Amino acid sequence: MNLKEFNWSDRCVHFSCPERSVSPAVYILLYVCSAVVVLLTVCGNLLIIISVFHFKQLHTPTNMLVLSLAVSDFLVGIFLMPLILIWTIESCWIFGRVFCSIYWLFSGLLNISVYTIALIAVDRYLALSNPFLYMNIVSVRITCVVIVFNWCLPLGYTTAILYFNGNFKSSVLCPGECFLFLNDVWSVIDLVLSFIFPLSVIIILYTLVFVIAKKHATAIRELNNCTRPKTQKITSHSMKSERKAAKVLGILVSVFLVCLLPYFIYSLLANVIELHRETFWKVLFIIYLNSTINPFIYALFYPWFRRCTKIIITLHIFKTDSGLINVLS
C-alpha cells in the first residue's frame, strides 16, 4: 500500500524539522509507550509463529495462513512500526534517503497482510461450502506454495511501483520528509490492486461464509431431532468447529478492515481537500496497530493459543516431544 501525495511538494523548499512543542516528560512517555506497542507486536506475533511451527497438531492449511499473517505482522513490528512511531513523535523523517526507500519497500508487508486476509476468506469459504473437496485438495503443502506466491507478488509489485515512479532516487523530497509520490496511472493501479480487489474478495466471500454458516446452524437444529445420536454428534461437532473457525476469522477480518479503511478514505479525500501530514501519520499507524491487535484476538477466541502460550512461557516447550502435546483438547 502506498500513498499519493498531492499538495506538499510546493512546500518542500521551505520545510524543516519543527522544534519539539512537548515537555521532556511527555516526550519520554511517548517513546516509552511506543516501545511497549512495538514489544507487544513483536512478542505477540512471535508466540503465534512459535506455536504453529512447533506443535504438530496446528499444522493445518488454515493455520499456515494464520502463520503467514503472524510473520508479516511480526516483520511490521520490527521494521515498520518503530520508524513510523519515531517519525510521528519527531514530526520529521530523521533516517535519510536510503532508509526512506527501504521503508517504502518494506511497506509491501501491508499488501501481504491484505492478500493473506483474502486467502483466509477463500480458505473458509472452500472449507464450509464443499468440505469433502476441501479435505481432498487443500493440503499444508499446497497452502505453503500459495503463501510463497502471496509473498513474492506483493513484494515484486512494491518494488515495481517504487522503481517506475522514481522513488528509489527521490523518496526524500526535502530534508525531514519521506513520502511516496505516484503518478495518476500508478495511483489507480495501486488503489485497485491494494484495496478494491482484495476488499471485494474478502467482503463477498465472508458474506457467503456467514450465509453457509447460518444454513449449517439450521442443519444442526434439524439433526437434534434425528434418531441417530452418533451421526448427529459427529456431524454437529464438525459443523460447529467450522462455524466457530469462520466466526473467529470473521472477527479478525472485521478488525483488519476497520484498521484499513481510514487509510484509503484518506487517500481518496486527498484528491479533493488538503490534509495535514499529521493525519497521514495517524491513519498509517492505525494500519500498523492491527499487527498489535491480532495476537489478542487469538488469545481471546482461540483456546489452543492460550495453551501454547502457557507451554512456551513456562519453558515446557523444551521438553522432549513437546511438539506432540495435545493443544486442541
Secondary structure, 3 states (H helix, E strand, C coil): CCCCCCCCHHHHHHCCCCCCCCCHHHHHHHHHHHHHHHHHHHHHHHHHHHHHHHCHHHCCHHHHHHHHHHHHHHHHHHHHHHHHHHHHHHCCCCCHHHHHHHHHHHCHHHHHHHHHHHHHHHHHHHHHHCHHHHHHHCCHHHHHHHHHHHHHHHHHHHHHHHHHCCHHHHCCCCCCCCCCCCCHHHHHHHHHHHHHHHHHHHHHHHHHHHHHHHHHHHHHHHHCCCCCHHHHHHHHHHHHHHHHHHHHHHHHHHHHHHHHHHHHHHHHHCCCCCCCHHHHHHHHHHHHHHHHHHHHHHHHHCHHHHHHHHHHHCCHHHCCCHHHCCCCC
